[in-house]
Amino acid sequence: YVDVPMTNVQFQKKAAEKKFEANLEYEIIITDKSNSIVSQETNTSKITKTSKEFKNAGGTSEFIIKNFYLQPGDYDLQVEVVDKNTGVSHTRTTPITVEDFHEGDLHFSDIMMVSNVGDLNKFYLFFEVYNNLDIPLQKSFRYEVYDKDNKEIMKGDVSYVLSPGVNQKIEEMKTDDLLAGDYKLYVK
């Protein structure tokens, strides 16, 4: 996903419609290690806010979510966002690695932490476990959460029967012991 902070976006007032409007163009370029372009696309996005939403938009972001299917390897992901109302452009390049989940017996995807909008009492961990064997596997995993001072905040164990292929998992995490801040999540 691309996170576009609203503080970097110029809205234009549309008095007749009683709303504010921002127009973005974003280009996503993915290059491989030899600097060859493997994917490139340009899209536009119109963001419309009511007067009330506009007043509260300062600390918010718009998220642009895209999927790309890439072969295993190392890539550079370049995203350029252009505010069409001002012509101001912001570009960021990030190296990414696409793992080869077909090699070896068992692989764990990256973990995505999500919550229901407005309900911060619970978070959910979403991940995939890849079983490349032809038989189901019984596996146990331990998760541990540490604060910025490396103090353990919580831990737990989960056990799964993993079918051959992709196994999508969602685990609920209570937030009773979490305050705003930076945390590290380890899965073993």
C-alpha positions as CSV (number, residue, x, y, z in Angstrom):
1,Y,0.0,0.0,0.0
2,V,1.0,3.6,-0.5
3,D,0.4,6.0,2.5
4,V,-0.4,9.5,1.4
5,P,-0.5,12.0,4.3
6,M,-3.2,14.5,3.8
7,T,-0.9,17.3,5.2
8,N,1.0,16.9,1.9
9,V,-2.1,17.4,-0.3
10,Q,-3.7,20.6,-1.5
11,F,-7.5,20.5,-1.5
12,Q,-9.5,22.9,-3.6
13,K,-12.8,24.2,-2.4
14,K,-15.8,23.3,-4.6
15,A,-18.3,25.9,-3.3
16,A,-21.2,24.8,-5.5
17,E,-21.0,21.2,-4.2
18,K,-20.0,22.2,-0.6
19,K,-16.9,20.0,-0.6
20,F,-13.2,19.9,-0.9
21,E,-11.3,18.0,-3.6
22,A,-7.8,16.8,-4.1
23,N,-6.5,15.2,-7.3
24,L,-3.5,12.8,-7.2
25,E,-1.6,11.0,-9.9
26,Y,0.7,8.2,-8.8
27,E,3.1,6.2,-10.7
28,I,4.5,2.9,-9.5
29,I,7.6,1.4,-11.1
30,I,9.2,-1.9,-10.1
31,T,12.7,-2.6,-11.4
32,D,14.8,-5.8,-11.0
33,K,18.5,-5.9,-10.1
34,S,19.6,-5.2,-13.7
35,N,17.4,-2.0,-13.5
36,S,15.0,-3.4,-16.1
37,I,11.3,-2.3,-15.5
38,V,9.2,-5.4,-14.7
39,S,6.0,-3.4,-13.9
40,Q,4.9,0.2,-14.4
41,E,1.6,1.8,-14.0
42,T,0.1,5.3,-13.6
43,N,-3.2,5.9,-11.9
44,T,-5.2,8.9,-10.7
45,S,-7.2,9.3,-7.5
46,K,-9.8,11.9,-6.6
47,I,-10.2,12.5,-2.9
48,T,-13.4,14.3,-1.8
49,K,-14.1,15.6,1.7
50,T,-17.0,17.4,3.3
51,S,-16.2,20.6,5.3
52,K,-16.2,18.6,8.5
53,E,-14.0,15.8,7.1
54,F,-11.6,18.5,5.6
55,K,-11.2,20.2,9.0
56,N,-10.2,16.8,10.6
57,A,-8.1,15.6,7.7
58,G,-4.8,17.1,8.9
59,G,-3.4,14.0,10.7
60,T,-5.0,11.4,8.4
61,S,-3.8,9.5,5.4
62,E,-5.3,8.1,2.3
63,F,-4.1,4.6,1.4
64,I,-3.7,3.3,-2.1
65,I,-3.6,-0.5,-2.2
66,K,-2.1,-2.3,-5.1
67,N,-1.1,-6.0,-5.8
68,F,1.8,-7.0,-7.9
69,Y,2.6,-10.6,-8.8
70,L,6.4,-10.9,-9.0
71,Q,8.9,-13.8,-9.4
72,P,11.1,-14.4,-6.4
73,G,14.0,-12.0,-6.3
74,D,15.2,-8.5,-5.3
75,Y,13.5,-5.4,-6.7
76,D,13.3,-1.6,-6.3
77,L,9.9,-0.2,-5.8
78,Q,9.6,3.5,-6.8
79,V,6.4,5.4,-6.1
80,E,5.9,9.0,-7.3
81,V,2.8,10.9,-6.1
82,V,1.9,14.1,-7.9
83,D,-0.5,16.6,-6.4
84,K,-2.4,17.7,-9.6
85,N,-3.7,20.8,-7.8
86,T,-0.2,22.1,-7.2
87,G,2.1,20.1,-9.4
88,V,4.2,19.2,-6.4
89,S,5.7,15.7,-6.7
90,H,7.0,13.3,-4.0
91,T,9.1,10.2,-4.9
92,R,10.3,7.4,-2.7
93,T,12.2,4.3,-3.7
94,T,12.3,1.2,-1.4
95,P,14.2,-2.1,-2.0
96,I,12.0,-5.2,-1.7
97,T,12.6,-8.9,-1.7
98,V,10.1,-11.4,-2.9
99,E,10.8,-14.7,-1.2
100,D,10.7,-18.1,-3.0
101,F,8.1,-20.0,-1.0
102,H,8.4,-23.0,-3.2
103,E,11.8,-24.1,-1.9
104,G,12.0,-26.0,1.4
105,D,9.3,-27.7,3.3
106,L,7.7,-24.8,5.3
107,H,7.6,-21.0,4.9
108,F,6.0,-18.2,6.9
109,S,4.9,-15.0,5.1
110,D,5.4,-11.5,6.4
111,I,2.8,-10.6,9.1
112,M,0.2,-7.9,8.7
113,M,-1.3,-6.4,11.8
114,V,-4.9,-5.1,11.2
115,S,-7.7,-3.8,13.3
116,N,-11.4,-2.9,12.9
117,V,-11.8,0.8,12.3
118,G,-12.6,2.5,15.6
119,D,-12.0,-0.6,17.7
120,L,-8.4,-0.5,19.1
121,N,-9.2,-3.1,21.8
122,K,-8.2,-5.9,19.5
123,F,-5.7,-6.3,16.8
124,Y,-5.4,-9.2,14.4
125,L,-2.3,-10.8,12.9
126,F,-2.8,-12.0,9.4
127,F,-0.2,-14.3,7.7
128,E,0.2,-17.3,5.5
129,V,2.1,-20.5,6.2
130,Y,3.2,-22.4,3.1
131,N,3.4,-26.2,3.4
132,N,5.3,-27.6,0.4
133,L,5.0,-31.2,1.5
134,D,2.3,-33.5,0.1
135,I,1.0,-34.3,3.7
136,P,-0.6,-32.2,6.4
137,L,1.8,-31.0,9.2
138,Q,1.1,-30.4,12.8
139,K,3.1,-27.3,13.8
140,S,3.3,-25.0,16.9
141,F,4.5,-21.4,16.8
142,R,5.3,-19.0,19.6
143,Y,4.8,-15.3,19.3
144,E,6.5,-12.7,21.5
145,V,5.9,-8.9,21.6
146,Y,8.7,-6.6,23.0
147,D,8.6,-2.8,23.6
148,K,11.4,-0.4,22.5
149,D,13.4,-1.3,25.6
150,N,13.2,-5.0,24.7
151,K,10.9,-5.7,27.6
152,E,8.5,-8.6,26.9
153,I,5.0,-7.3,26.7
154,M,3.1,-10.5,25.8
155,K,3.6,-13.9,24.4
156,G,1.6,-16.9,23.3
157,D,1.5,-20.2,21.5
158,V,-0.5,-21.3,18.5
159,S,-0.8,-24.7,17.0
160,Y,-2.0,-25.6,13.5
161,V,-2.6,-28.5,11.2
162,L,-1.2,-27.2,8.0
163,S,-2.7,-28.6,4.8
164,P,-0.4,-28.9,1.8
165,G,-0.2,-25.5,0.0
166,V,-1.1,-22.1,1.3
167,N,-2.7,-21.8,4.8
168,Q,-4.1,-18.4,5.6
169,K,-4.2,-17.6,9.4
170,I,-5.7,-14.9,11.5
171,E,-4.8,-14.6,15.2
172,E,-6.5,-12.1,17.6
173,M,-4.2,-10.1,19.9
174,K,-5.7,-8.2,22.9
175,T,-4.3,-4.7,23.4
176,D,-4.7,-4.5,27.2
177,D,-0.9,-4.3,27.6
178,L,-0.2,-2.1,24.6
179,L,0.1,1.7,24.7
180,A,1.0,3.9,21.8
181,G,4.6,3.3,20.8
182,D,7.0,1.0,18.9
183,Y,6.9,-2.8,19.3
184,K,8.7,-5.8,17.9
185,L,6.9,-9.0,17.0
186,Y,8.8,-12.2,16.8
187,V,7.4,-15.6,15.7
188,K,9.4,-18.7,16.3
